[in-house]
Amino acid sequence: MTFLFNNYARRAVHLVKGQGTIVTDDKGKDYLDFTSGIAVVSLGHAHPAIVKALQQQGEKLWHISNLFESPEQEKLAESLVKDTDLAYALFCNSGAEANEAAIKLARKHTGKHHILTFKQSFHGRTFGAMAATGQEKIQQGFGPMLQSFEALPFNDIEALKNAANENVAAIMLEVIQAEGGVNSIDPAFAQAVMDICEQHGILLIIDEVQTGIGRTGTRYAYEQTVLKPDIVSLAKGLGGGFPIGALLAGKELFETFGPGSHGTTFGGNPLAVAVAQAVIDHVFEPAFLQDVQNKSAYLKAQLQAALPAEKYSIRGNGLLVGIHSDEEISPFIQQAEQQGLLVVPAGTNVIRLLPPLTVSTDEIDQAVALLKNILS
């Protein structure tokens, strides 16, 4: 008997504790966690800096709402926009909320409603974010979607040119479509996006919910492209496991979100902000990001050496890596779990690897050996 809805296809594993990359179930079995709670536990489980930040803040102040000034929010906002073309932040509780705020901001600022998104994208499960998502399976059963979204083929320059005009408020995209199959943006397509945005006065929204906060080896994935966003959405790794989302935007959008235009009861509460600041203080260090890039190169090289190239291809950046197969991969994921490795799918034929950014090369070697045994 359960008292929970059956909307999750839960695995029959009850995890009770974790340390770094290792999690343990209620039977005492250890697993290598290459899911990170779906790209959330950026510094691994129970990182001392996060534990300390949460304990210290928990003894001082938990919640005051956004009726009052928050120097801690100001500090975190400054950390997130520093050395970017972005200027302001708004804090919320999740990636879906951040994307809802991005949609509202773009529509209100431009006075236009039409937003171009892309097939195989994923932006969340609230109604606006679901409508923006370019996957029918996410939308099925919920009636008519909001009519202001148009999903185009990803990396198709001609389709984008044909759809773009002065009536479009924004283009909304992921630099790497993580949920949709670990599909990376093509450099020529990224340049076309910038040209079209400039030509038609279109805002660019980049969803960095999964790719941001060091996951791809830079602070934000767009930094590895020519893309210059007007709006960025964040969540997942920002809190290292504590729920927090954020909207970042350029200075020209500041007046659009005036008093009363948007709000959240829990967004940017003291506990979440304290933990997120501890995460940022670690992840945004250049040496840390370089280490992520080094481990990414090592992981991909080891996978390419271990797996037959005629059956598998390796894609992605940083520690967001996809193993593409011509086969249905769900049996492989089950076998990996049985052998002590936790991974997640990205569609029906992609195994997605999302280890903590603190994963060691020894742990990478262990994971690759298990995958070689299962996939070969």
Beta strands, then each sheet from edge to edge (+ up, - down):
strand 1: 15-19
strand 2: 22-25
strand 3: 30-33
strand 4: 88-92
strand 5: 114-118
strand 6: 149-152
strand 7: 168-173
strand 8: 176-177
strand 9: 183-184
strand 10: 203-207
strand 11: 231-234
strand 12: 245-249
strand 13: 312-317
strand 14: 320-325
strand 15: 341-342
strand 16: 344-345
strand 17: 350-353
sheet 1: 1+ 2- 3+ 15+
sheet 2: 4+ 12- 11+ 10+ 7+ 5+ 6+
sheet 3: 8+ 9-
sheet 4: 13+ 14- 17+ 16-
end
